[in-house]
Amino acid sequence: MTPSTMLALLQRGYGGTDVLSIGEYPVPVAGPKQLLVQVHAVSPDSGTVHLMTGRPSILRPFVGWRTPRQPVVGLAFAGIVSAVGAQVEGFAVGDRVAGSAPAAFADLVVANPAKVAHVPTGVSMADAATLPISAGTALQALRDSAKVQSGQRVAIIGAGGGVGSFLTQLAVLEGARVTGIASAAKAAFVRSLGAERAIDYREISDPREWGVFDVVIDTADGRPVSVLRRALAERGTLVIVGADGAGGPVLDGLERQLSTGLLNPWVRHRLTSTIQVERASDLQILLDHLAGGRLRAPVAEIVPLDAARGAIEQLQHQRVPGKIVIELRAEDR
Ligand SMILES: NC(=O)c1ccc[n+]([C@@H]2O[C@H](COP(=O)([O-])OP(=O)(O)OC[C@H]3O[C@@H](n4cnc5c(N)ncnc54)[C@H](OP(=O)(O)O)[C@@H]3O)[C@@H](O)[C@H]2O)c1
């Protein structure tokens, strides 16, 4: 008989990692346009931390005022399809897949096939789980927002983080000359991703002293657009992806994204921002890069579900170089 409950990482309020616990939760049922996936690996990101803390509070109308409407933590997962809705095409039971879906940090997750891609042979579940949010954001920031081209001088702020470590690699793959801005503790890691230089932002804080760049992408600095523009060449492009703790408790820096749109028509620089759209087609590009050895999943550590709280705490304090993976079940090979 199929069990009616499963193990999941649950969140019972907003706050620190003490609001998280592992517990039983009803097994979800896939609708006719959905997939049911048995989850092997998941990877938290800064979005997991935002949903845990309930900050910025502008999120609350969408996720729940006092407690999260969705009690199971999510989003990025890799696993094996265990049921296919009657109207879903292109997937079969037993397929190895990765994707993003709410409530993914559980034994089973219901997913929208538009956000799910096939994991190629040779790519591990742990590596695949790092891609859907962090690498997906990096790809869209680099290709769609920055439009990075070969030979350009590119600065990645936060190059040692989840999004930044993929941005650095994808920019190098595009033929750019990359400078990574990161703490000294992550300098060697940033260079191992292909950056020509790693600059410690605590030692050199004025962007003018970082160099002159055709493109600057910010995933971490959080200072106003006018400050980051100091590192741009005359016709350079600034892309704001985000920065934790960049502003007040309500918007937490989201006003910088707004200001790029307002300022852009009036200045010689191109100022823009990225808001990720989770797409199977982009995820497939990234998975194929992994399979082809053009990209590596920057996995700092793989931990079991019962260590999930500690892993998310590490992420919250920005101690993780690259990505952390939580493994729910090992894959039979
Ligand atoms: N727009 C979107 O659609 C979208 C999607 C995903 C994420 N985001 C946002 O992007 C940001 C990064 O996310 P993430 O998952 O990559 O977070 P993450 O893994 O925590 O990485 C952030 C990195 O920034 C570094 N850092 C902190 N302050 C810095 C500074 N002043 N200069 C340079 N580096 C600094 C941190 O470590 P060190 O200090 O040790 O270097 C850390 O490695 C978050 O604000 C997140 O909300 C936006």
The ligand as a Tripos MOL2 file, in Angstrom:
@<TRIPOS>MOLECULE
LIG
   48    52     1     0     0
SMALL
NO_CHARGES

@<TRIPOS>ATOM
      1 N1         16.6760   38.5630   -9.2580 N.am      1 LIG1
      2 C1         16.4640   37.2570   -9.1240 C.2       1 LIG1
      3 O1         15.6290   36.6670   -9.8320 O.2       1 LIG1
      4 C2         17.2710   36.5030   -8.1080 C.ar      1 LIG1
      5 C3         17.3410   35.1070   -8.1650 C.ar      1 LIG1
      6 C4         18.1610   34.4520   -7.2300 C.ar      1 LIG1
      7 C5         18.8480   35.1880   -6.2550 C.ar      1 LIG1
      8 N2         18.6980   36.5370   -6.2230 N.ar      1 LIG1
      9 C6         19.4040   37.3530   -5.2170 C.3       1 LIG1
     10 O2         20.7840   37.3100   -5.5120 O.3       1 LIG1
     11 C7         21.5200   37.4710   -4.3110 C.3       1 LIG1
     12 C8         22.5850   36.3780   -4.2310 C.3       1 LIG1
     13 O3         21.9530   35.1370   -4.0700 O.3       1 LIG1
     14 P1         22.8210   33.8250   -3.8090 P.3       1 LIG1
     15 O4         21.8700   32.6960   -3.7220 O.co2     1 LIG1
     16 O5         23.9500   33.7580   -4.7650 O.co2     1 LIG1
     17 O6         23.3960   34.1500   -2.3360 O.3       1 LIG1
     18 P2         24.6760   33.5480   -1.6380 P.3       1 LIG1
     19 O7         24.9310   32.1640   -2.1040 O.co2     1 LIG1
     20 O8         24.5050   33.8260   -0.1940 O.co2     1 LIG1
     21 O9         25.8800   34.4390   -2.1860 O.3       1 LIG1
     22 C9         26.1010   35.7620   -1.8390 C.3       1 LIG1
     23 C10        27.6320   35.9580   -1.8130 C.3       1 LIG1
     24 O10        27.9780   37.3210   -1.7000 O.3       1 LIG1
     25 C11        29.1630   37.4480   -0.9200 C.3       1 LIG1
     26 N3         29.1680   38.8240   -0.4320 N.ar      1 LIG1
     27 C12        28.5390   39.3780    0.6410 C.ar      1 LIG1
     28 N4         28.7260   40.7000    0.6790 N.ar      1 LIG1
     29 C13        29.4840   41.0060   -0.4160 C.ar      1 LIG1
     30 C14        29.9880   42.2220   -0.9470 C.ar      1 LIG1
     31 N5         29.7780   43.4000   -0.3590 N.pl3     1 LIG1
     32 N6         30.6930   42.1690   -2.0990 N.ar      1 LIG1
     33 C15        30.9420   41.0080   -2.7200 C.ar      1 LIG1
     34 N7         30.4850   39.8060   -2.2690 N.ar      1 LIG1
     35 C16        29.7710   39.8220   -1.1140 C.ar      1 LIG1
     36 C17        29.0350   36.3530    0.1130 C.3       1 LIG1
     37 O11        30.1990   35.7830    0.6190 O.3       1 LIG1
     38 P3         31.6050   36.5020    0.9220 P.3       1 LIG1
     39 O12        31.2440   37.7480    1.7060 O.co2     1 LIG1
     40 O13        32.3330   35.4830    1.7380 O.co2     1 LIG1
     41 O14        32.2690   36.7900   -0.3940 O.co2     1 LIG1
     42 C18        28.3160   35.2510   -0.6700 C.3       1 LIG1
     43 O15        29.2610   34.3670   -1.2470 O.3       1 LIG1
     44 C19        20.4930   37.4390   -3.1670 C.3       1 LIG1
     45 O16        20.2100   38.7490   -2.7500 O.3       1 LIG1
     46 C20        19.2630   36.8340   -3.8100 C.3       1 LIG1
     47 O17        18.0770   37.2520   -3.1930 O.3       1 LIG1
     48 C21        17.9300   37.2200   -7.1200 C.ar      1 LIG1
@<TRIPOS>BOND
     1     1     2 1
     2     2     3 2
     3     2     4 1
     4     4     5 ar
     5     4    48 ar
     6     5     6 ar
     7     6     7 ar
     8     7     8 ar
     9     8     9 1
    10     8    48 ar
    11     9    10 1
    12     9    46 1
    13    10    11 1
    14    11    12 1
    15    11    44 1
    16    12    13 1
    17    13    14 1
    18    14    15 2
    19    14    16 1
    20    14    17 1
    21    17    18 1
    22    18    19 2
    23    18    20 1
    24    18    21 1
    25    21    22 1
    26    22    23 1
    27    23    24 1
    28    23    42 1
    29    24    25 1
    30    25    26 1
    31    25    36 1
    32    26    27 ar
    33    26    35 ar
    34    27    28 ar
    35    28    29 ar
    36    29    30 ar
    37    29    35 ar
    38    30    31 1
    39    30    32 ar
    40    32    33 ar
    41    33    34 ar
    42    34    35 ar
    43    36    37 1
    44    36    42 1
    45    37    38 1
    46    38    39 2
    47    38    40 1
    48    38    41 1
    49    42    43 1
    50    44    45 1
    51    44    46 1
    52    46    47 1
@<TRIPOS>SUBSTRUCTURE
     1 LIG1         1 GROUP 0 **** ****
